[in-house]
Amino acid sequence: MQPIRMRLIADGPAIAALLDLLESAGVDIIEVSQPYPARRSPGQQRVYVDLNIPSTSLD
């Protein structure tokens, strides 16, 4: 399966919590971009995450 690119828009602590949750669920996080300002959401960040989902979680 090819890596998935996901865009997250939230505040910094919420993004960190979601990344922790994904890792604890066995998701292989390949790369996390630097945070960018969210264009339409003041005070929030935009982060791009490349990840692989384990094949066992798709069964």
Backbone atoms as SQL, in Angstrom:
CREATE TABLE atoms (id INTEGER PRIMARY KEY, chain TEXT, resi INTEGER, resn TEXT, atom TEXT, x REAL, y REAL, z REAL);
INSERT INTO atoms VALUES
  (1, 'A', 1, 'MET', 'N', 0.846, -1.174, 0.000),
  (2, 'A', 1, 'MET', 'CA', 0.000, 0.000, 0.000),
  (3, 'A', 1, 'MET', 'C', 0.894, 1.241, 0.000),
  (4, 'A', 2, 'GLN', 'N', 0.513, 2.231, -0.780),
  (5, 'A', 2, 'GLN', 'CA', 1.257, 3.478, -0.855),
  (6, 'A', 2, 'GLN', 'C', 1.002, 4.314, 0.401),
  (7, 'A', 3, 'PRO', 'N', 1.978, 5.136, 0.778),
  (8, 'A', 3, 'PRO', 'CA', 1.757, 6.022, 1.928),
  (9, 'A', 3, 'PRO', 'C', 0.574, 6.960, 1.691),
  (10, 'A', 4, 'ILE', 'N', -0.029, 7.371, 2.759),
  (11, 'A', 4, 'ILE', 'CA', -1.158, 8.296, 2.743),
  (12, 'A', 4, 'ILE', 'C', -0.646, 9.650, 3.206),
  (13, 'A', 5, 'ARG', 'N', -1.086, 10.711, 2.549),
  (14, 'A', 5, 'ARG', 'CA', -0.766, 12.072, 3.010),
  (15, 'A', 5, 'ARG', 'C', -2.042, 12.653, 3.602),
  (16, 'A', 6, 'MET', 'N', -1.944, 13.096, 4.835),
  (17, 'A', 6, 'MET', 'CA', -3.092, 13.648, 5.549),
  (18, 'A', 6, 'MET', 'C', -2.771, 15.081, 5.952),
  (19, 'A', 7, 'ARG', 'N', -3.745, 15.964, 5.793),
  (20, 'A', 7, 'ARG', 'CA', -3.593, 17.354, 6.246),
  (21, 'A', 7, 'ARG', 'C', -4.392, 17.514, 7.526),
  (22, 'A', 8, 'LEU', 'N', -3.743, 18.009, 8.558),
  (23, 'A', 8, 'LEU', 'CA', -4.407, 18.263, 9.835),
  (24, 'A', 8, 'LEU', 'C', -4.472, 19.762, 10.056),
  (25, 'A', 9, 'ILE', 'N', -5.612, 20.244, 10.495),
  (26, 'A', 9, 'ILE', 'CA', -5.764, 21.649, 10.850),
  (27, 'A', 9, 'ILE', 'C', -6.357, 21.703, 12.249),
  (28, 'A', 10, 'ALA', 'N', -5.566, 22.221, 13.173),
  (29, 'A', 10, 'ALA', 'CA', -5.995, 22.312, 14.579),
  (30, 'A', 10, 'ALA', 'C', -4.942, 23.135, 15.309),
  (31, 'A', 11, 'ASP', 'N', -5.126, 23.290, 16.619),
  (32, 'A', 11, 'ASP', 'CA', -4.070, 23.948, 17.379),
  (33, 'A', 11, 'ASP', 'C', -2.962, 22.928, 17.656),
  (34, 'A', 12, 'GLY', 'N', -1.787, 23.419, 18.022),
  (35, 'A', 12, 'GLY', 'CA', -0.624, 22.557, 18.212),
  (36, 'A', 12, 'GLY', 'C', -0.838, 21.381, 19.150),
  (37, 'A', 13, 'PRO', 'N', -1.427, 21.600, 20.347),
  (38, 'A', 13, 'PRO', 'CA', -1.639, 20.479, 21.262),
  (39, 'A', 13, 'PRO', 'C', -2.587, 19.411, 20.709),
  (40, 'A', 14, 'ALA', 'N', -3.600, 19.820, 19.959),
  (41, 'A', 14, 'ALA', 'CA', -4.527, 18.841, 19.385),
  (42, 'A', 14, 'ALA', 'C', -3.838, 18.007, 18.308),
  (43, 'A', 15, 'ILE', 'N', -2.982, 18.633, 17.513),
  (44, 'A', 15, 'ILE', 'CA', -2.237, 17.889, 16.496),
  (45, 'A', 15, 'ILE', 'C', -1.304, 16.888, 17.174),
  (46, 'A', 16, 'ALA', 'N', -0.592, 17.318, 18.198),
  (47, 'A', 16, 'ALA', 'CA', 0.312, 16.417, 18.917),
  (48, 'A', 16, 'ALA', 'C', -0.443, 15.246, 19.531),
  (49, 'A', 17, 'ALA', 'N', -1.611, 15.509, 20.107),
  (50, 'A', 17, 'ALA', 'CA', -2.410, 14.437, 20.716),
  (51, 'A', 17, 'ALA', 'C', -2.864, 13.436, 19.658),
  (52, 'A', 18, 'LEU', 'N', -3.278, 13.921, 18.490),
  (53, 'A', 18, 'LEU', 'CA', -3.721, 13.013, 17.434),
  (54, 'A', 18, 'LEU', 'C', -2.564, 12.175, 16.911),
  (55, 'A', 19, 'LEU', 'N', -1.397, 12.786, 16.743),
  (56, 'A', 19, 'LEU', 'CA', -0.232, 12.018, 16.298),
  (57, 'A', 19, 'LEU', 'C', 0.135, 10.941, 17.311),
  (58, 'A', 20, 'ASP', 'N', 0.066, 11.256, 18.595),
  (59, 'A', 20, 'ASP', 'CA', 0.313, 10.246, 19.635),
  (60, 'A', 20, 'ASP', 'C', -0.698, 9.114, 19.554),
  (61, 'A', 21, 'LEU', 'N', -1.958, 9.459, 19.348),
  (62, 'A', 21, 'LEU', 'CA', -3.009, 8.453, 19.242),
  (63, 'A', 21, 'LEU', 'C', -2.788, 7.548, 18.033),
  (64, 'A', 22, 'LEU', 'N', -2.438, 8.141, 16.902),
  (65, 'A', 22, 'LEU', 'CA', -2.170, 7.339, 15.703),
  (66, 'A', 22, 'LEU', 'C', -1.003, 6.383, 15.932),
  (67, 'A', 23, 'GLU', 'N', 0.065, 6.873, 16.538),
  (68, 'A', 23, 'GLU', 'CA', 1.221, 6.008, 16.808),
  (69, 'A', 23, 'GLU', 'C', 0.867, 4.876, 17.764),
  (70, 'A', 24, 'SER', 'N', 0.078, 5.173, 18.783),
  (71, 'A', 24, 'SER', 'CA', -0.295, 4.127, 19.741),
  (72, 'A', 24, 'SER', 'C', -1.219, 3.089, 19.109),
  (73, 'A', 25, 'ALA', 'N', -1.891, 3.459, 18.018),
  (74, 'A', 25, 'ALA', 'CA', -2.760, 2.518, 17.299),
  (75, 'A', 25, 'ALA', 'C', -1.975, 1.705, 16.264),
  (76, 'A', 26, 'GLY', 'N', -0.656, 1.933, 16.187),
  (77, 'A', 26, 'GLY', 'CA', 0.169, 1.153, 15.279),
  (78, 'A', 26, 'GLY', 'C', 0.359, 1.766, 13.904),
  (79, 'A', 27, 'VAL', 'N', -0.062, 3.004, 13.729),
  (80, 'A', 27, 'VAL', 'CA', 0.128, 3.680, 12.451),
  (81, 'A', 27, 'VAL', 'C', 1.595, 4.102, 12.341),
  (82, 'A', 28, 'ASP', 'N', 2.214, 3.822, 11.197),
  (83, 'A', 28, 'ASP', 'CA', 3.602, 4.165, 10.942),
  (84, 'A', 28, 'ASP', 'C', 3.659, 5.582, 10.384),
  (85, 'A', 29, 'ILE', 'N', 4.079, 6.539, 11.210),
  (86, 'A', 29, 'ILE', 'CA', 4.184, 7.927, 10.777),
  (87, 'A', 29, 'ILE', 'C', 5.559, 8.118, 10.148),
  (88, 'A', 30, 'ILE', 'N', 5.558, 8.416, 8.859),
  (89, 'A', 30, 'ILE', 'CA', 6.791, 8.545, 8.094),
  (90, 'A', 30, 'ILE', 'C', 7.395, 9.931, 8.249),
  (91, 'A', 31, 'GLU', 'N', 6.568, 10.949, 8.097),
  (92, 'A', 31, 'GLU', 'CA', 7.073, 12.318, 8.148),
  (93, 'A', 31, 'GLU', 'C', 5.956, 13.263, 8.568),
  (94, 'A', 32, 'VAL', 'N', 6.324, 14.270, 9.340),
  (95, 'A', 32, 'VAL', 'CA', 5.408, 15.339, 9.741),
  (96, 'A', 32, 'VAL', 'C', 6.043, 16.649, 9.298),
  (97, 'A', 33, 'SER', 'N', 5.293, 17.446, 8.536),
  (98, 'A', 33, 'SER', 'CA', 5.832, 18.714, 8.052),
  (99, 'A', 33, 'SER', 'C', 5.946, 19.715, 9.188),
  (100, 'A', 34, 'GLN', 'N', 6.632, 20.793, 8.906),
  (101, 'A', 34, 'GLN', 'CA', 6.638, 21.901, 9.859),
  (102, 'A', 34, 'GLN', 'C', 5.235, 22.498, 9.899),
  (103, 'A', 35, 'PRO', 'N', 4.852, 23.116, 10.988),
  (104, 'A', 35, 'PRO', 'CA', 3.517, 23.734, 11.047),
  (105, 'A', 35, 'PRO', 'C', 3.467, 25.020, 10.219),
  (106, 'A', 36, 'TYR', 'N', 2.376, 25.172, 9.493),
  (107, 'A', 36, 'TYR', 'CA', 2.096, 26.382, 8.724),
  (108, 'A', 36, 'TYR', 'C', 0.853, 27.025, 9.317),
  (109, 'A', 37, 'PRO', 'N', 0.690, 28.329, 9.206),
  (110, 'A', 37, 'PRO', 'CA', -0.558, 28.959, 9.665),
  (111, 'A', 37, 'PRO', 'C', -1.733, 28.457, 8.825),
  (112, 'A', 38, 'ALA', 'N', -2.826, 28.160, 9.476),
  (113, 'A', 38, 'ALA', 'CA', -4.038, 27.772, 8.748),
  (114, 'A', 38, 'ALA', 'C', -4.618, 29.023, 8.098),
  (115, 'A', 39, 'ARG', 'N', -4.910, 28.941, 6.824),
  (116, 'A', 39, 'ARG', 'CA', -5.330, 30.131, 6.078),
  (117, 'A', 39, 'ARG', 'C', -6.643, 30.729, 6.558),
  (118, 'A', 40, 'ARG', 'N', -7.606, 29.898, 6.846),
  (119, 'A', 40, 'ARG', 'CA', -8.943, 30.406, 7.188),
  (120, 'A', 40, 'ARG', 'C', -9.300, 30.208, 8.656),
  (121, 'A', 41, 'SER', 'N', -8.339, 29.764, 9.442),
  (122, 'A', 41, 'SER', 'CA', -8.608, 29.490, 10.857),
  (123, 'A', 41, 'SER', 'C', -7.530, 30.151, 11.714),
  (124, 'A', 42, 'PRO', 'N', -7.724, 31.407, 12.086),
  (125, 'A', 42, 'PRO', 'CA', -6.716, 32.093, 12.903),
  (126, 'A', 42, 'PRO', 'C', -6.426, 31.331, 14.197),
  (127, 'A', 43, 'GLY', 'N', -5.171, 31.274, 14.554),
  (128, 'A', 43, 'GLY', 'CA', -4.778, 30.593, 15.789),
  (129, 'A', 43, 'GLY', 'C', -4.572, 29.104, 15.624),
  (130, 'A', 44, 'GLN', 'N', -4.852, 28.575, 14.444),
  (131, 'A', 44, 'GLN', 'CA', -4.650, 27.145, 14.214),
  (132, 'A', 44, 'GLN', 'C', -3.506, 26.927, 13.240),
  (133, 'A', 45, 'GLN', 'N', -3.037, 25.690, 13.215),
  (134, 'A', 45, 'GLN', 'CA', -1.915, 25.322, 12.365),
  (135, 'A', 45, 'GLN', 'C', -2.359, 24.308, 11.327),
  (136, 'A', 46, 'ARG', 'N', -1.591, 24.242, 10.257),
  (137, 'A', 46, 'ARG', 'CA', -1.800, 23.243, 9.205),
  (138, 'A', 46, 'ARG', 'C', -0.534, 22.406, 9.146),
  (139, 'A', 47, 'VAL', 'N', -0.703, 21.083, 9.253),
  (140, 'A', 47, 'VAL', 'CA', 0.427, 20.160, 9.242),
  (141, 'A', 47, 'VAL', 'C', 0.092, 19.035, 8.271),
  (142, 'A', 48, 'TYR', 'N', 1.092, 18.618, 7.499),
  (143, 'A', 48, 'TYR', 'CA', 0.929, 17.489, 6.579),
  (144, 'A', 48, 'TYR', 'C', 1.650, 16.288, 7.166),
  (145, 'A', 49, 'VAL', 'N', 0.973, 15.137, 7.151),
  (146, 'A', 49, 'VAL', 'CA', 1.513, 13.922, 7.736),
  (147, 'A', 49, 'VAL', 'C', 1.505, 12.829, 6.670),
  (148, 'A', 50, 'ASP', 'N', 2.670, 12.216, 6.428),
  (149, 'A', 50, 'ASP', 'CA', 2.757, 11.039, 5.568),
  (150, 'A', 50, 'ASP', 'C', 2.780, 9.829, 6.483),
  (151, 'A', 51, 'LEU', 'N', 1.923, 8.848, 6.190),
  (152, 'A', 51, 'LEU', 'CA', 1.815, 7.693, 7.069),
  (153, 'A', 51, 'LEU', 'C', 1.462, 6.428, 6.314),
  (154, 'A', 52, 'ASN', 'N', 1.730, 5.308, 6.944),
  (155, 'A', 52, 'ASN', 'CA', 1.316, 3.994, 6.470),
  (156, 'A', 52, 'ASN', 'C', 0.390, 3.388, 7.509),
  (157, 'A', 53, 'ILE', 'N', -0.700, 2.835, 7.049),
  (158, 'A', 53, 'ILE', 'CA', -1.614, 2.125, 7.945),
  (159, 'A', 53, 'ILE', 'C', -1.254, 0.650, 7.891),
  (160, 'A', 54, 'PRO', 'N', -1.054, 0.003, 9.031),
  (161, 'A', 54, 'PRO', 'CA', -0.717, -1.428, 9.004),
  (162, 'A', 54, 'PRO', 'C', -1.822, -2.230, 8.341),
  (163, 'A', 55, 'SER', 'N', -1.446, -3.232, 7.568),
  (164, 'A', 55, 'SER', 'CA', -2.451, -4.023, 6.839),
  (165, 'A', 55, 'SER', 'C', -3.398, -4.744, 7.783),
  (166, 'A', 56, 'THR', 'N', -2.971, -5.081, 8.997),
  (167, 'A', 56, 'THR', 'CA', -3.865, -5.786, 9.926),
  (168, 'A', 56, 'THR', 'C', -5.029, -4.907, 10.369),
  (169, 'A', 57, 'SER', 'N', -4.858, -3.568, 10.348),
  (170, 'A', 57, 'SER', 'CA', -5.951, -2.706, 10.759),
  (171, 'A', 57, 'SER', 'C', -7.003, -2.548, 9.678),
  (172, 'A', 58, 'LEU', 'N', -6.711, -3.020, 8.468),
  (173, 'A', 58, 'LEU', 'CA', -7.674, -2.939, 7.367),
  (174, 'A', 58, 'LEU', 'C', -8.508, -4.199, 7.236),
  (175, 'A', 59, 'ASP', 'N', -8.189, -5.224, 7.998),
  (176, 'A', 59, 'ASP', 'CA', -8.939, -6.502, 7.913),
  (177, 'A', 59, 'ASP', 'C', -10.257, -6.435, 8.661);
